[in-house]
Amino acid sequence: MKTWPIRLKALGRVPPWMNPFAPVTDAELAQAREDPAFRQRLLKQNLALLLGKLQKQRQSPRSATASPAQMREGVTLAVRLAELIQIGANPSRSS
């Protein structure tokens, strides 16, 4: 299974200068509701992307465009995604 950044580049939808972010489609959301394994992969892909962007911002503070508040928001979102991944991996913890 290819990840969405690769898929978008293969389809020629992302110019090389542009951030390869693509929102989750309605079809992907529907599949995630029905398929727990797909939902886990989607969460993990988005967490990896978010962590990569946060790391890039952290390592390049002079060229960073994110404010400290945006960085905190990104970290909060990363923690929430990690929690969702853990709950999905161990459904007995969700109660």
C-alpha positions in Angstrom: 0.0 0.0 0.0 1.4 3.4 -1.0 1.1 6.3 1.4 -0.9 9.3 0.2 2.1 11.7 -0.4 3.5 9.1 -2.8 0.1 8.6 -4.3 -0.4 12.3 -4.8 3.0 12.8 -6.4 2.4 9.8 -8.7 -0.8 11.4 -9.9 1.0 14.7 -10.5 -1.2 16.7 -8.1 1.5 18.1 -5.9 4.0 20.6 -7.4 7.5 20.0 -6.1 7.5 23.3 -4.2 4.2 22.6 -2.4 3.7 20.8 0.9 2.4 17.3 0.1 -0.5 17.5 2.5 -3.9 16.1 1.4 -6.9 16.0 3.6 -8.5 12.6 4.3 -11.1 11.9 1.7 -14.7 10.9 2.5 -14.0 7.5 1.0 -11.0 7.0 3.4 -13.1 8.2 6.3 -15.9 5.7 5.4 -13.3 2.9 5.1 -11.7 3.9 8.4 -15.1 3.5 10.1 -15.5 0.0 8.8 -11.9 -1.3 8.8 -9.9 -1.0 12.1 -6.7 -2.0 10.4 -7.1 0.8 7.8 -8.0 3.2 10.6 -4.8 2.3 12.4 -2.7 2.8 9.3 -4.3 6.2 8.6 -3.7 7.4 12.1 -0.1 6.2 12.0 0.6 7.8 8.7 -0.8 11.1 9.9 1.1 10.9 13.2 4.4 10.3 11.3 3.7 13.2 9.0 2.9 15.5 12.0 5.9 14.5 14.0 8.1 15.0 10.9 6.8 18.5 10.4 7.2 19.3 14.1 10.8 18.0 14.1 11.6 20.1 11.0 10.1 23.2 12.7 12.1 22.5 15.9 15.4 22.0 14.1 15.1 25.2 12.0 13.8 27.9 14.3 15.1 30.7 12.2 13.2 29.6 9.1 10.3 28.2 11.0 6.9 29.6 10.2 5.0 28.1 13.1 4.4 30.2 16.2 5.0 28.7 19.6 1.2 28.4 20.0 1.0 26.4 16.7 3.8 24.2 17.9 2.0 23.4 21.1 -1.2 22.7 19.2 0.8 20.3 17.0 2.2 18.5 20.0 -1.2 18.3 21.6 -2.6 16.8 18.4 0.3 14.3 18.1 -0.4 13.1 21.7 -4.1 12.7 20.8 -3.2 10.7 17.7 -0.8 8.5 19.7 -3.6 7.9 22.3 -6.0 6.9 19.5 -3.4 4.5 18.0 -2.9 2.9 21.5 -6.6 2.5 22.0 -7.0 0.9 18.6 -4.1 -1.5 19.3 -5.6 -2.5 22.6 -9.4 -2.1 22.5 -9.8 -3.2 26.1 -8.2 0.0 27.2 -10.9 2.2 25.6 -13.4 1.7 28.4 
